[in-house]
Amino acid sequence: MAVIGLGRVGLPLALAFARSGLRVVGVDVDAQRVSAVNKGDMPFFYPEVQRWLKEALAKGAFAASTPSKETIEHSDVIVITVGTPTGQQYQLDYSQVYSALKEVASADLKDRAIIMRSTAVPSTMTTIVIPLLVKESKLRLGVDFAVAMCPERILEGQAHRELYELPEIVGASDSLSAEIASQLFRKLSPSKKILITTLTGAELAKLFTNIYRYVNFALSNEFAIWAERYGEDAHEIIRVANENYPRSNIPRPGFAGGPCLGKDGFLLDSGTTFSSVVSTAWKLNEAVPQHVVMTLIKSLGSLYAKRVTVLGLAFKANSDDTRLSPAVKLVDTLKAYGADVRVHDPHIEETESLREVLRNPEVVILATNHDSFRNIATDIDESGCEFVYDVWGVYDPGAFKRAKYMRFGKAA
Amino acid sequence: MAVIGLGRVGLPLALAFARSGLRVVGVDVDAQRVSAVNKGDMPFFYPEVQRWLKEALAKGAFAASTPSKETIEHSDVIVITVGTPTGQQYQLDYSQVYSALKEVASADLKDRAIIMRSTAVPSTMTTIVIPLLVKESKLRLGVDFAVAMCPERILEGQAHRELYELPEIVGASDSLSAEIASQLFRKLSPSKKILITTLTGAELAKLFTNIYRYVNFALSNEFAIWAERYGEDAHEIIRVANENYPRSNIPRPGFAGGPCLGKDGFLLDSGTTFSSVVSTAWKLNEAVPQHVVMTLIKSLGSLYAKRVTVLGLAFKANSDDTRLSPAVKLVDTLKAYGADVRVHDPHIEETESLREVLRNPEVVILATNHDSFRNIATDIDESGCEFVYDVWGVYDPGAFKRAKYMRFGKAA
């Protein structure tokens, strides 16, 4: 089989199939990435999958390759996992999907199965993918070849567990395609639950899943803003509201973004000209970095030429992924207000060391809740900074003896 | 002790305390209600609490009364449970709160505890209730008398279970008040969890709890609209998205409103001039009845003079409560479009019988998901109606042989 796209979705998936006894070719247009992967080097931070890669290469169960017609024709199943990012104006960017589909369609697809795993605007399968494949291949869907939509729903960094545990949604318009896709994913675990639905239903189910979480993060952030206005601490109130209460599962306030949650709302929402719960949630979550800056300005008067240290650049804890990261937006906004910004992220080599960034800052902002930041409150306090701003509310306010401690969701 | 307000919050609470061994006076301004309650007649549908009422009256543990200074002075604890509705323009209506507070403040409050249970705009306790009580009583809060905010968080119709099982939030600004309120609620169950917080924190926690649910209902309704546009069935997609997936608990689409969820967003949100997640959620949920009407018009051309039967008028299943009920809004909207509307609700005497409303209708709409409606699909189908609209998606589409079946969230 072939997995097209050796990113955070495709590489763990390809290696999981290789571990299940399949021979897998991982295809990527990036020749440098292909050669690195073939040497056992991961293109991103993921220790568990790093181990899988070494094992699969040693066993000869996996190899990476740039695209070729032969790879497709040697594969009975081709899984497409390429990115579907949004552009600078949040317009849909399907260029990677078209490249992958054209690559696939250039081969003879007789008796092959094509499985889409990339997140897509609803009805992408029925209006783009299948028309393209049927037209180019001149084959009959569900008779001569199979096509299914099996959306990724794994938490980034949890593929090594969730590929085996989560149910798999299989969207198909014919029984042959549904059956082939189901069999494929059952190879990961014979007890894996398979949920068959329509093609568009599978696209929508993926978006519903992510948007549900995203909107709840926005609501929590809205609660944070209200708590600040009423002179309270949202973290404490949310704890009280949730505790032993069966109908309340309010998340904690904090940055919400990243390459999935930050754009999936647009994929669902792009067809309407009106405000929606999703678009309002987006507005709220996207405003949080600026809100942090405005709160600091209220305390400091101005950020111009102020030495500000930002801890964390990734969009989520223990990750090195900065795509659509609110922490990046925070850094850019701080710079726009004239701050002298230094950044440390333990998972991102290009940033400065913790030691360097804690040398004489005036403000320290915890922007990503990496585990390794949890026990450095004393180091921060002893850096001599005047203000600590905790976006995630992870620190005990009592830990700061010299600096003024502020957190998102608590009145300053 | 005294409980002011013999409504859906106050009466079950008063009787629960009476069952716990306290002598309770239930106070209400409505003399007719007071006299009915003293005869053992419930002012609303609630069979379990009906039994409590008879038992408490028989034991002499409970009596109802119109307000009097003596009642307050005979009570060591006074719990205020009066309504805090919103007006026709969704403005705050605190008239019942002021009446209750003035009644309370007319008595000597020395060594008494006043507990607010009515839902309130955040900071109502610190800016209205406590200033009023301190000013009128000329006593010292936390020394001479106690005041706490213990918000109701019980599902309507579930007080007989949830008063014993749910944790109690106690908001107080002094330890005496916190202690007295905690002791009172522990009388209901010694193992009852007590969560102490600030006065405003307790008000916010209550609103967060309800708004969290309300926004998730709105999101589900937004998903329903999207599924309709993409030709899919939201019920099916939500089932697939939730099944065995740890991060997804999307509710089912349907009407969202009622006296709590329909207004609590306004209590939190009234202080901002901008759109928020809450206000957008409100817009969405409030549009659903009109959306149902527009969908029917698309199928029928016009509703003018059409015989439309609405099943259910209450805002929630197995209740007789029609306050801010979307089903009432649906009926009004149908009438505005010229429909000839007949209504049946098994819990509301003023409506027609099921038999009458199923006599020759052209359209039947399931507007409230009462349990008793679940097995009448055949009766509806045999009524000869052309269209069935199922707001809650409770019916099996296959049950309708003659009528065209439509449901909210599914493309027609």
Interface residues (C-beta under 8 A of the other chain):
Chain A: P122 S123 R153 L155 L166 P167 I169 K193 L195 T197 T198 T200 G201 A202 L204 A205 K206 F208 T209 I211 Y212 R213 V215 N216 A218 L219 E222 F223 W226 A227 R229 Y230 G231 E232 D233 E236 I237 I238 V240 A241 E243 N244 Y245 R247 S248 N249 I250 L268 G271 S275 S276 V277 V278 S279 T280 A281 K283 L284
Chain B: P122 S123 R153 L155 L166 P167 I169 K193 L195 T197 T198 T200 G201 A202 L204 A205 K206 F208 T209 I211 Y212 R213 V215 N216 A218 L219 E222 F223 W226 A227 R229 Y230 G231 E232 D233 E236 I237 I238 V240 A241 E243 N244 Y245 R247 S248 N249 I250 L268 G271 S275 S276 V277 V278 S279 T280 A281 K283 L284
